[in-house]
């Protein structure tokens, strides 16, 4: 059973920027736990794309990349990605997405509603200074994950995805 969330389910009304890493600053992890799957809403996709999902952790004046997975086989619409390794998240961790280099992109859907997202040029895979990121307040990214609890004797089951 899900005990918390990261990111936001949105009604797509456009696309985000390509060639940038984007991070959802409005909807950080609400609880500590494990993430097994991430959902991304892809608006447009090119052949040969090399997008990736990421999880960032605020660390003083920096953002640390605590998870980075290159994606393949995406299609337009909602894509559910099973993480190669479940990720332990802490309260405040944030989902991120890189759409790929120009000409070979998988563009994340977005909704023009009040929301804070951080954006930085390129595929960010290491620790970066918070000051190096631009902050925008005019949209919410189409990326979402449920956080699962760790129950005695194993992990709890997944609740249904409603996207």
C-alpha positions as CSV (number, residue, x, y, z in Angstrom):
1,X,0.0,0.0,0.0
2,X,1.3,3.4,-0.9
3,X,2.1,5.6,2.1
4,X,3.1,8.8,0.1
5,X,3.8,10.3,-3.2
6,X,6.4,12.3,-5.2
7,X,5.6,14.3,-8.3
8,X,2.1,15.1,-9.7
9,X,-0.5,13.5,-11.9
10,X,-1.5,16.2,-14.5
11,X,-3.8,16.8,-17.4
12,X,-1.3,17.4,-20.2
13,X,-1.8,20.6,-22.1
14,X,1.7,21.0,-23.6
15,X,5.4,19.9,-23.5
16,X,8.4,20.8,-21.5
17,X,11.8,21.9,-22.7
18,X,14.1,19.4,-24.4
19,X,17.9,19.1,-23.7
20,X,17.3,20.2,-20.1
21,X,17.0,18.3,-16.8
22,X,13.9,19.2,-15.0
23,X,13.0,18.7,-11.3
24,X,9.6,18.9,-9.7
25,X,10.1,21.3,-6.7
26,X,6.4,21.6,-5.9
27,X,5.7,17.9,-5.1
28,X,8.7,16.5,-3.1
29,X,8.5,13.1,-1.4
30,X,5.9,13.3,1.4
31,X,7.3,10.5,3.5
32,X,10.4,8.3,3.7
33,X,10.1,4.9,2.0
34,X,10.9,3.1,-1.2
35,X,10.0,3.9,-4.8
36,X,9.7,0.9,-7.2
37,X,8.1,2.5,-10.2
38,X,7.8,6.0,-11.8
39,X,5.2,7.1,-14.3
40,X,6.0,9.7,-16.9
41,X,3.6,11.3,-19.4
42,X,5.3,11.6,-22.8
43,X,3.8,14.2,-25.1
44,X,6.1,13.7,-28.2
45,X,8.9,11.2,-29.0
46,X,11.6,11.0,-31.6
47,X,13.5,7.9,-32.8
48,X,16.7,7.2,-31.0
49,X,15.8,9.1,-27.9
50,X,17.8,8.7,-24.7
51,X,15.7,10.2,-21.8
52,X,16.2,9.4,-18.2
53,X,14.4,9.6,-14.9
54,X,16.2,10.9,-11.8
55,X,15.7,11.4,-8.1
56,X,17.3,14.3,-6.4
57,X,18.0,14.9,-2.8
58,X,18.5,18.5,-1.4
59,X,21.8,18.6,0.5
60,X,22.6,22.0,1.9
61,X,23.4,24.3,-1.1
62,X,23.4,21.3,-3.5
63,X,21.1,18.8,-5.2
64,X,22.5,15.2,-5.1
65,X,21.5,12.8,-7.8
66,X,20.6,9.6,-5.8
67,X,19.1,7.7,-8.7
68,X,19.5,8.0,-12.5
69,X,18.0,5.5,-15.0
70,X,18.2,5.8,-18.8
71,X,14.9,4.8,-20.4
72,X,14.1,2.9,-23.6
73,X,10.9,1.7,-25.4
74,X,8.8,4.8,-24.4
75,X,5.7,5.7,-26.3
76,X,3.4,8.8,-26.2
77,X,1.1,8.8,-23.3
78,X,1.6,7.4,-19.8
79,X,4.7,5.1,-19.4
80,X,5.2,3.1,-16.2
81,X,8.9,2.5,-15.5
82,X,10.0,-0.2,-13.2
83,X,13.2,1.0,-11.5
84,X,16.3,-1.3,-12.0
85,X,16.8,-1.0,-8.3
86,X,14.2,0.2,-5.8
87,X,15.2,3.6,-4.3
88,X,15.0,4.6,-0.7
89,X,13.7,8.1,-0.6
90,X,13.6,10.7,2.2
91,X,11.1,13.4,2.8
92,X,11.9,16.3,0.4
93,X,13.5,14.2,-2.3
94,X,12.3,15.3,-5.8
95,X,11.7,13.5,-9.1
96,X,13.6,14.7,-12.2
97,X,13.5,14.0,-15.9
98,X,15.9,14.5,-18.9
99,X,14.3,14.3,-22.3
100,X,17.4,13.6,-24.3
101,X,19.6,15.6,-26.7
102,X,17.9,17.7,-29.4
103,X,16.7,15.7,-32.4
104,X,16.3,12.5,-30.3
105,X,14.0,13.4,-27.5
106,X,11.1,12.1,-25.4
107,X,9.3,15.2,-24.3
108,X,7.6,15.2,-21.0
109,X,4.1,16.4,-20.8
110,X,3.2,19.3,-18.5
111,X,0.2,21.3,-17.3
112,X,0.1,25.1,-17.1
113,X,-0.9,25.4,-13.5
114,X,0.9,27.1,-10.6
115,X,3.9,24.9,-9.7
116,X,7.6,25.3,-9.1
117,X,10.0,23.4,-11.2
118,X,13.8,23.7,-11.5
119,X,15.5,23.4,-14.8
120,X,19.2,23.1,-15.8
121,X,20.7,22.6,-19.3
122,X,22.1,19.1,-20.1
123,X,21.8,15.7,-18.5
124,X,22.5,16.2,-14.8
125,X,24.0,13.0,-13.3
126,X,26.0,14.3,-10.4
127,X,25.8,16.8,-7.5
128,X,25.1,20.4,-8.6
129,X,24.8,23.7,-6.8
130,X,21.2,24.8,-6.2
131,X,22.3,28.3,-7.4
132,X,23.0,26.8,-10.9
133,X,19.4,25.8,-11.5
134,X,16.7,28.2,-12.9
135,X,13.4,28.2,-11.0
136,X,10.2,28.5,-12.9
137,X,6.7,28.9,-11.4
138,X,4.3,28.5,-14.3
139,X,3.8,24.8,-14.8
140,X,3.7,21.3,-13.2
141,X,5.6,18.4,-14.7
142,X,4.0,15.1,-15.7
143,X,6.0,12.7,-13.6
144,X,4.7,10.8,-10.6
145,X,5.7,8.0,-8.1
146,X,4.1,6.3,-5.2
147,X,6.2,5.7,-2.1
148,X,5.8,2.3,-0.5
149,X,6.4,1.4,3.1
150,X,8.7,-1.3,4.3
151,X,6.6,-3.8,6.2
152,X,7.9,-6.5,8.6
153,X,8.8,-9.5,6.5
154,X,8.9,-7.7,3.2
155,X,7.4,-4.8,1.2
156,X,3.8,-3.8,1.1
157,X,1.8,-4.3,-2.1
158,X,1.1,-1.6,-4.7
159,X,-2.1,0.3,-4.7
160,X,-3.7,0.8,-8.2
161,X,-2.3,3.6,-10.3
162,X,-4.8,6.3,-11.2
163,X,-3.3,8.6,-13.7
